[in-house]
Amino acid sequence: MVNSKIDNLSEKSEALVNLYKELEKNYEKLPLATKVDDIVPGEGPADAKILFIGEAPGYYETVERRPFVGRSGKFFRKTLTEEAGIQGSEVYISNIVKVRPPENRDPTPEEIVAFKPVLDREIEIINPKLIITLGRFSMAKFLMNVKISQVHGRLHKVRWPVTKITNENLDKGVPESEANDKQVKEERDLFVLPMYHPAAGLRSGKMRESFIADFKKIPKIIEWIENQKETESFKSTVEEYLF
C-alpha cells in the first residue's frame, strides 16, 4: 500500500510546483480566470507546520501574484510576526479561490467547488500540523453551520479524507505499466483553528483586538499539538512492541 502523502521536502516542493503548473495549463476551464497571470498560487515552505487559508486574492495579490500582500495582508503578516513570533516565510499561505472575484466580491459556491481539488491537494502535500482559516468562507470548508464569532480562536479537531493507493499486483511482481491502481479513502485528524479575516480586523476595533488575541495563542497551540503527536507516537511504538 502506497500512501499519497509525501514526506520528502524536495518531493513536496516539486509536487506543489507541478500542481500549479497543471492549474495554469488548464486556466481556461476555471471560473474567473481570463489568463494565466490571474492565478495567485500559494506561498511558503512545502513542509510548513502551519497552513493559513484565506478567501480569495485581491487587487494587489493579483498584481504581485502573491497571497496577502495588500493592506489586510500586511496587517496579517505584521500580526503574525509581532504577536505570534512567526515569520511569514515559515508558514504556507493560500486561499480557497485562487483568482480574484470582480470588485473583491464574495466567492460563489460554484467558484469554491471549482478550486477545491487544488486546495485539497495542497493540504495533502504539505500535511500541516495546524490549519488556520482566515474568515468564514475558509472556515466553512472544515466547520459547517457555525458562526465565526462563536468559534474563532478555539482549536477544533476534524476528520479529513486521505487517499491511499493500493496495488497488490506490484507485490506479485507484475510490471508497473500493467498494474492497476486502486484508490482507497481513509480519514485522519486535522487540527483547525478558525480566525477572523484580517480585513475584518481593519474595519472594527473589537475584531482587531480579537484577531491579535487569537494570534497570540498560536505558539502554545502548536506546542500542544506537537506534544499530542509525540504521545500518540509513543503509544503506537509501545503497542507494536508489546503486541
ChimeraX attribute file (.defattr): number of C-alpha atoms within 10 A of each C-alpha:
attribute: neighborCount
match mode: 1-to-1
recipient: residues
	/A:1	14
	/A:2	11
	/A:3	12
	/A:4	15
	/A:5	16
	/A:6	16
	/A:7	13
	/A:8	12
	/A:9	15
	/A:10	11
	/A:11	13
	/A:12	21
	/A:13	18
	/A:14	13
	/A:15	18
	/A:16	21
	/A:17	15
	/A:18	12
	/A:19	18
	/A:20	17
	/A:21	14
	/A:22	12
	/A:23	19
	/A:24	20
	/A:25	11
	/A:26	12
	/A:27	18
	/A:28	13
	/A:29	12
	/A:30	16
	/A:31	16
	/A:32	18
	/A:33	18
	/A:34	13
	/A:35	10
	/A:36	15
	/A:37	15
	/A:38	19
	/A:39	24
	/A:40	25
	/A:41	26
	/A:42	23
	/A:43	19
	/A:44	16
	/A:45	19
	/A:46	27
	/A:47	22
	/A:48	18
	/A:49	17
	/A:50	22
	/A:51	28
	/A:52	22
	/A:53	25
	/A:54	26
	/A:55	24
	/A:56	25
	/A:57	29
	/A:58	25
	/A:59	15
	/A:60	16
	/A:61	21
	/A:62	22
	/A:63	13
	/A:64	13
	/A:65	21
	/A:66	19
	/A:67	25
	/A:68	25
	/A:69	20
	/A:70	18
	/A:71	13
	/A:72	18
	/A:73	19
	/A:74	13
	/A:75	17
	/A:76	23
	/A:77	18
	/A:78	16
	/A:79	21
	/A:80	19
	/A:81	13
	/A:82	13
	/A:83	17
	/A:84	18
	/A:85	14
	/A:86	17
	/A:87	13
	/A:88	16
	/A:89	12
	/A:90	15
	/A:91	20
	/A:92	23
	/A:93	22
	/A:94	25
	/A:95	25
	/A:96	26
	/A:97	29
	/A:98	31
	/A:99	28
	/A:100	23
	/A:101	19
	/A:102	11
	/A:103	8
	/A:104	11
	/A:105	10
	/A:106	13
	/A:107	18
	/A:108	12
	/A:109	9
	/A:110	10
	/A:111	18
	/A:112	21
	/A:113	12
	/A:114	16
	/A:115	18
	/A:116	16
	/A:117	12
	/A:118	21
	/A:119	19
	/A:120	14
	/A:121	16
	/A:122	22
	/A:123	15
	/A:124	18
	/A:125	24
	/A:126	24
	/A:127	21
	/A:128	20
	/A:129	18
	/A:130	23
	/A:131	23
	/A:132	23
	/A:133	27
	/A:134	25
	/A:135	20
	/A:136	21
	/A:137	25
	/A:138	23
	/A:139	27
	/A:140	15
	/A:141	12
	/A:142	19
	/A:143	18
	/A:144	10
	/A:145	6
	/A:146	11
	/A:147	12
	/A:148	19
	/A:149	13
	/A:150	8
	/A:151	16
	/A:152	20
	/A:153	22
	/A:154	13
	/A:155	16
	/A:156	16
	/A:157	14
	/A:158	13
	/A:159	12
	/A:160	15
	/A:161	14
	/A:162	17
	/A:163	16
	/A:164	16
	/A:165	15
	/A:166	17
	/A:167	16
	/A:168	14
	/A:169	14
	/A:170	16
	/A:171	11
	/A:172	9
	/A:173	9
	/A:174	13
	/A:175	10
	/A:176	11
	/A:177	7
	/A:178	9
	/A:179	15
	/A:180	14
	/A:181	16
	/A:182	13
	/A:183	16
	/A:184	13
	/A:185	11
	/A:186	11
	/A:187	11
	/A:188	10
	/A:189	13
	/A:190	19
	/A:191	19
	/A:192	23
	/A:193	23
	/A:194	27
	/A:195	26
	/A:196	25
	/A:197	24
	/A:198	24
	/A:199	18
	/A:200	16
	/A:201	19
	/A:202	16
	/A:203	11
	/A:204	11
	/A:205	11
	/A:206	11
	/A:207	18
	/A:208	19
	/A:209	11
	/A:210	18
	/A:211	23
	/A:212	20
	/A:213	15
	/A:214	19
	/A:215	21
	/A:216	18
	/A:217	14
	/A:218	22
	/A:219	13
	/A:220	11
	/A:221	16
	/A:222	16
	/A:223	11
	/A:224	12
	/A:225	14
	/A:226	15
	/A:227	12
	/A:228	12
	/A:229	13
	/A:230	12
	/A:231	12
	/A:232	12
	/A:233	12
	/A:234	12
	/A:235	12
	/A:236	12
	/A:237	12
	/A:238	11
	/A:239	10
	/A:240	9
	/A:241	8
	/A:242	7
	/A:243	6
